[in-house]
Amino acid sequence: MNEGPLSEVELYAFEGASGRFHLTPHEFDVEIGGQRYERCPLERSALALGAEAAKSALELRLPPDHALVRHLLQATLTGEATTVRLRVAQRADWDDAWWLSGTRWMGRVLGVEVADDSARIRCESAQVSLKRIGLRRLYSRACSHVLYSAACGATPISATAEVIRSEGRQVELASLPPEVAGMLAGGWLQTPAGARHMIVSESTEGVELLYPVGLAPQTLVDLVAGCDHSVSTCAARFNNLDNYGGFPFIPTKNPFSTGVF
């Protein structure tokens, strides 16, 4: 018996830490191995052919009110990465079962743009992502650790204060707790709801925030000490010099340009 022609469908899998979406651009749902790919009016850009096919970018368009669009917009706020895999499934004319025949493209979502009539999802190939220079730590005299992070390891210094009034970026306090007095620049003010607002400077009357915040009188807030990432502050304020992440003793003269000294 001669085999009949095969029909082919495209399957899209979007996977992130907080959500997964399995879609197909066809007018019917496709189920393979217990996984259902829901139909969606999804359009894609043309893929390059030849040796550069795996490196080509992918652009998708779908309705702006789709759940995937809402998920990707939320992911941009949290920094969550979403991978994309475009697979191909086939079936014979005499059989209703679909089977995966290969992967046509794989990568990750770069961003999403929403318009009145459609949403555009820009995707980058996995090969391009792997060849991109990743995050790296640079040498500097100042410490590069994020304050109170796992790499920093410092014990937070905090105290509670009562708000008298707030006007713009200025927050007047009933009194400045002595535990954090003189240490608040670069720290933050935390509200009872858990919101953190960076402190730019302090005075005897209160603190100045990075941006305006409305706080009701008699609100109790937490004041957390900051750090200027210097050796002296790390040692005197936090007694944390063992975890200092800077290189304060880098020579000021370059021997390759000034000669031996």
C-alpha positions, -999 to 999 in steps of 0.1 A, spaced: 0 0 0 14 34 -9 14 61 17 -10 90 12 0 126 15 7 140 50 -10 171 64 10 194 85 3 218 114 24 242 134 24 241 172 36 269 195 47 264 231 53 295 253 68 285 287 76 307 316 79 304 354 43 316 360 25 303 329 24 281 299 5 285 266 2 259 238 -13 274 206 -18 265 170 -27 290 142 -51 266 126 -89 265 129 -90 234 151 -74 223 183 -45 197 181 -39 171 208 -6 152 210 5 131 239 -22 145 262 -12 181 255 -39 202 238 -28 231 215 -56 256 214 -66 273 182 -56 310 180 -56 335 151 -18 336 152 3 349 124 41 347 121 68 363 99 86 344 73 116 324 84 149 325 66 160 295 47 194 278 45 222 279 71 210 311 87 174 297 93 181 289 130 194 324 137 165 343 121 142 364 143 105 355 147 77 380 149 42 369 159 8 387 157 -23 378 176 -54 396 191 -45 421 218 -70 407 243 -55 372 243 -44 357 276 -8 352 263 -5 390 256 -16 398 292 9 373 305 38 387 285 30 422 296 30 411 332 63 393 326 80 424 314 74 440 348 88 411 367 117 403 344 104 368 338 118 350 307 95 332 283 108 306 259 92 299 225 93 266 206 77 262 172 71 226 163 56 208 133 32 179 136 19 156 108 -6 129 102 -16 106 74 -49 108 56 -60 75 70 -51 83 106 -65 109 129 -35 108 153 -10 136 151 27 130 157 56 155 161 79 155 131 104 182 143 112 216 156 112 245 132 123 273 155 132 279 192 141 310 211 127 334 237 104 364 238 121 398 236 91 420 240 54 427 232 38 457 216 0 462 218 -20 482 192 -58 486 187 -61 457 163 -33 434 171 -4 426 194 31 421 181 55 396 199 92 399 190 112 367 195 149 361 194 166 328 183 182 306 209 215 306 189 216 344 190 209 344 228 237 319 235 263 340 216 254 372 233 277 384 260 261 377 294 262 395 327 297 399 340 312 415 371 336 443 364 365 454 386 359 486 406 372 501 438 337 505 452 318 474 462 294 460 435 272 439 457 236 449 462 231 460 498 218 432 520 219 407 492 232 371 496 266 382 482 267 412 505 257 393 536 254 424 558 229 424 587 202 450 580 201 480 603 166 493 608 143 513 631 107 524 632 96 561 631 63 579 630 53 602 601 41 637 610 34 648 574 47 643 539 50 669 511 64 659 478 96 640 484 100 653 519 88 632 548 88 648 582 92 624 611 84 627 648 120 619 656 149 603 638 158 570 655 194 571 668 199 535 656 199 547 620 208 584 623 234 595 598 230 562 579 199 565 558 212 579 525 210 551 500 186 531 523 149 530 521 116 538 538 92 509 540 55 514 545 31 491 565 20 477 531 55 466 523 63 493 496 99 505 496 110 540 487 146 549 483 160 576 507 182 602 490 192 622 521 183 628 557 180 657 581 171 663 617 135 667 607 131 637 584 142 622 551 140 630 514 128 603 491 138 596 455 102 604 443 71 619 459 50 596 481 18 603 500 20 591 536 -8 598 561 2 614 595 8 589 624 18 562 599 46 540 613 73 533 588 105 513 589 138 531 581 166 509 568 202 521 567 220 525 534 256 521 522 279 542 500 298 509 490 331 522 504 356 502 525 352 525 555 314 523 556 315 485 551 339 481 581 326 507 605 288 504 599 283 468 591 315 451 602 313 432 570 347 437 554 352 400 547 324 402 521 335 435 506 331 432 468 353 460 456 391 462 448 402 493 467 439 487 462 439 488 424 470 509 414 462 544 402 491 542 377 491 518 347 525 502 344 520 495 308 516 532 300 537 549 326 566 524 329 579 505 358 575 522 392 
